[in-house]
Amino acid sequence: MNLLEYAAAFFILGGNLKDAVNVCLRHLDDFQLAVALARVVEGRDDGPILRDILNETIIPLAFKKGNRWLGSWAFWLLRRRDLAVRILVVRSYNFPFSASRSR
């Protein structure tokens, strides 16, 4: 375990999930660990920190890498089932980088 992993662990122990997630995303470049921490600590799939990870990191990464499955998974967790399916079936559709609906 390196020092940055310890830093994330200490942020979790201190009750600061946001900073632990930022260490994972910015310094460890590990969005999977950030998602796992957010889901465990928030105890649900629709917590504010998990939504931020999905909107600000995972969806842009999915578009940058052309990873339809990653994008679909992120939209599904954000309860945007329409976009989760559409990203898989429509070949050249330009999706927004945010899954928030304008009402």
C-alpha positions in Angstrom: 0.0 0.0 0.0 1.4 3.4 -1.0 1.1 6.7 0.9 -1.7 7.9 -1.2 -3.8 4.8 -0.4 -3.1 5.5 3.2 -4.2 9.1 2.8 -7.5 7.9 1.3 -8.0 5.5 4.1 -7.4 8.1 6.7 -9.9 10.5 5.0 -12.4 7.7 5.2 -11.6 7.1 8.9 -12.0 10.8 9.5 -15.4 10.9 7.9 -14.3 12.9 4.8 -15.5 10.8 1.9 -15.2 13.7 -0.6 -11.4 14.0 0.0 -10.9 10.3 0.0 -12.6 10.1 -3.4 -10.5 13.1 -4.7 -7.3 11.3 -3.7 -8.5 8.2 -5.6 -9.5 10.2 -8.7 -6.7 12.8 -8.9 -3.7 11.1 -7.5 -4.3 7.4 -7.8 -6.2 7.7 -11.1 -8.5 4.9 -9.9 -12.1 5.7 -10.5 -13.1 2.1 -9.6 -11.8 2.6 -6.1 -13.6 5.9 -5.8 -16.9 4.4 -6.9 -16.4 1.5 -4.5 -15.7 3.9 -1.6 -18.7 6.1 -2.4 -21.1 3.2 -2.7 -19.9 1.6 0.6 -19.8 4.8 2.7 -22.9 6.4 1.3 -24.7 3.0 1.5 -26.7 3.6 -1.7 -26.4 4.0 -5.4 -27.8 7.5 -5.6 -25.6 9.4 -3.1 -24.4 12.9 -4.0 -20.7 11.9 -4.1 -21.3 8.9 -6.3 -23.4 11.1 -8.7 -20.5 13.6 -8.9 -18.1 10.8 -9.8 -20.4 9.5 -12.5 -21.1 12.9 -14.0 -17.7 14.5 -13.7 -15.3 11.6 -14.2 -16.9 8.4 -15.6 -19.2 9.7 -18.3 -16.6 12.1 -19.8 -14.0 9.2 -19.6 -16.5 6.9 -21.4 -16.9 9.4 -24.2 -13.2 10.1 -24.5 -12.3 6.4 -24.7 -15.4 5.5 -26.8 -16.4 3.0 -24.1 -20.2 2.5 -24.6 -20.5 -0.1 -21.8 -18.9 2.2 -19.2 -21.2 5.1 -20.3 -24.2 2.8 -20.2 -23.4 1.6 -16.7 -22.9 5.2 -15.5 -26.2 6.4 -17.0 -28.0 3.3 -15.5 -26.7 4.2 -12.0 -27.9 7.8 -12.6 -31.3 6.4 -13.4 -31.1 7.7 -16.9 -32.3 4.4 -18.4 -33.1 6.1 -21.7 -29.5 7.3 -22.2 -28.1 4.0 -20.9 -29.9 2.1 -23.7 -29.4 4.7 -26.3 -25.6 4.9 -25.9 -25.5 1.2 -26.7 -27.8 1.1 -29.7 -27.3 4.5 -31.5 -24.0 4.6 -33.3 -23.2 8.3 -33.7 -25.3 10.0 -31.0 -23.8 13.0 -29.2 -24.6 12.7 -25.6 -24.3 15.4 -23.0 -21.6 15.0 -20.4 -24.1 15.5 -17.6 -27.0 13.2 -16.9 -29.0 15.8 -15.1 -32.4 16.5 -16.6 -33.4 20.0 -17.2 -37.0 20.5 -16.0 
